[in-house]
Amino acid sequence: MRRPRSLPYLLSPNDPSGAFPEVENALRDPNGLLAIGGDLSVRRLINAYRHGIFPWYNPSDPILWWSPDPRTLLIPEDLHISRSLRKKLRRRHYALSMDRDFPRVINACAGISRHGETGTWLLPEMIRAYRALNIHGIAHSVEVWEGAQLAGGLYGVAIGRAFFGESMFSLATDASKVALVFLCQRLSKWGFDFIDCQMVTQHLLHMGARSVPRETFIQKLEACRDLAGQEGSWDDGSLHYPEPPHSKAQPAP
């Protein structure tokens, strides 16, 4: 039997192509901490996500890489849409776009305080790194518009037919939920297998996500990470309304 490690692995910042350790070597406490160091280059980030690993750290920390067990997945077709949200979708109050304004979305996510926390985990170097991924057609955003104002949105990373949700924000009622509905509808249409939500929360479980063992998550990821996904920018130049249940999506006028 493999003996659990008590310390994470150290990554060299001078070798962006260096392999990550197997996720089974991640610590149990704190749950999922796998490695320290390295860099946030496009090459290393793609390699990390391909193996179910993501960066998360505070301003005073070095770069920390995680692969927690269990993992929280949302199958796009399993998204639960509440009755009140269904009514909002039918009213077509919000219009949506994709990759229209990635910088504003990620900066808005960085500016949202959560559960009384001060500061942000989205440090300037992480924002630059994900913007580089967006330029390479790997990271993507969903924008929610209330008239000409950005009311909410989310962003994440697409690897093959897996989507890794990173963060969302809301400046108006239910705007981030509407963004998630639209994302799920698009991913379902494109044949994506799942959205990785990383850590479990009651809010995500209420919306249809489920907690699975890390081993199951890695198996699912390995099955879809090399499949043809949606390459390049997801901005089709139009605004859209999310599709209400049992009806067809219509472009915004």
Secondary structure, 3 states (H helix, E strand, C coil): CCCCCCCCEEECCCCCCCCCCCHHHCCCCCCCEEEEECCCCHHHHHHHHHCCCEECCCCCCCCEEECCCCEEEECHHHCCCCHHHHHHHHHCCCEEEECCCHHHHHHHHHHCCCCCCCCCCCCHHHHHHHHHHHHCCCEEEEEEEECCEEEEEEEEEEECCEEEEEEEEECCCCHHHHHHHHHHHHHHHCCCCEEEEECCCHHHHHCCCEEECHHHHHHHHHHHCCCCCCCCCCCCCCCECCCCCCCCCCECC
